Each structure stands twice: as C-alpha cells, then as structure tokens.
C-alpha cells in the first residue's frame, strides 16, 4: 500500500516540476538523490521537543525513535544523517527553503501538507487523544467548549481544536504542554496518544483520558521536497527493508516499547 501510494505520488510530482519549483521557491532541478550521494550526508529535521519520539538528552544529543529511524534509513542509503532541530510551526517552510533535506519528526500525513511536500511511509500510526488531570471536572467531549485546551503550535491537533471552536493555548512542544496541564494552566491537552502517554508515564505525571472521544488512526510520514521520485523511492526501499528484517521493531521496542506500524 505504501509503495503504491508513493510511486503514484512521485509520478505526479515528476510531471509537474515547474509548479514544484514555484512552490519550493527554487528552480526545478534533477532529482536530489544524486546530489545527496555526492555530499554523503542527508540533513534530517525534527523539533527535538517530542519525547520519546525525538528529544534532547542530558548530553545535548537529539535522540529517540525519529532520529533512530532517520539515521538507519540514511545508513541503508549509504549516507550519514545530520540531525537538525527547528521550531515545529516553521518546519515545512525550512524544508522548502532547503535548510534540510527531509523531515523525520512524527509528521502526520494530511491532504493539505501533501500539496506542498511528498511523503515517504507512513512509518508509524497513532491516534488523537484528549488528556486531563485525574479528578478533573472535564470528563466528556461535550464539556470541552468550557475548557482551556492546550495544543502544540503548528500541529494538526491545533487545527482540529480550532475547528471545534475550543479556547486554545498553544505551546512549543510536548514537554511544555505537559507542564501546563500539570500546573493547571490548561484543563485538557490534545496530542498523539502514544507520545503523550509514554511521556507522562516516564515523568510520573498522573493523567486521565476523555473516554468518549472517538478518532481514526493516522500515519506519520517522512516529508521531502516535491519532484524527487528517485529520493522517495530510495527512502521507501530503506524503510521497507528495515520493517522486513526486524530492525524497525528493534528500534520501536527500544524507544516506544511496542511495534507501532
């Protein structure tokens, strides 16, 4: 499924290179894969503020599931990975401005994003969830119109919460979001279920979930600039091989504790 989608998308991108150049702010050129091979390095971006998927450890290193996946993909392509951290709300703009070559940062694949970037993957799936503190007065979706809702700036959850008409407060990343919930400055937070549960469990933060909230699963993909079908194919091949030989599961178990495909 992912291969078929990727090749159809790549074919469409290859047929509209002139438009791609306008969107990306640079002239349409040959596929970037050869250039990356000549340099020997692929620059991979993420926020660095989304534990356990990507975060900065005590040694000031960016670690987690996302950098591990990105580094392994780069290795299988014969490249070194250079991890770049940047603010999430401007991360696609940075990609289009050639500040880095790919985003491996738990980015949800959406139709809106798919109009300006190409996606490889998805490389994991999760669901949207709503969290509050134990004993909170907010126990149902029907009550959220009266709640202060915390979201991360630039995420799909911000767009969703705004569309519901909620009173939202925006934050730079998951650690800040969890702190605001813990300190009572927001009543609930909206985030990916896996990331939030793992992060709160790791820091010993008590939480409750809004149980009557129903949502579909969505996939996280690797974003690259449009018009690069060869690069997309090479990255997809590397990802597929990781999933087939067990490396993906090893990485997922180390950082997440489960196979999240």
Secondary structure, DSSP 8 states (H G I E B T S, - for coil): -HHHHHHHHHHHHHTTHHHHHHHHTS---S-THHHHHHHTEEEEEE-SEETTTEEE-TTS-EESHHHHHHHHHHHHTT-EEEEEE--GGGHHHHHHTTS-SEEEEEEE--HHHHTTEEEEEEEEEEEEEEEE-TT-S--SGGGGGGSEEEEETTSHHHHHHHHTT-EEEEESSHHHHHHHHHTTSSSEEEEEHHHHHHHHHHTT---EE-TT----EEEEEEEEESS-HHHHHHHHHHHHHHHHHTHHHHHHHHHTSS---
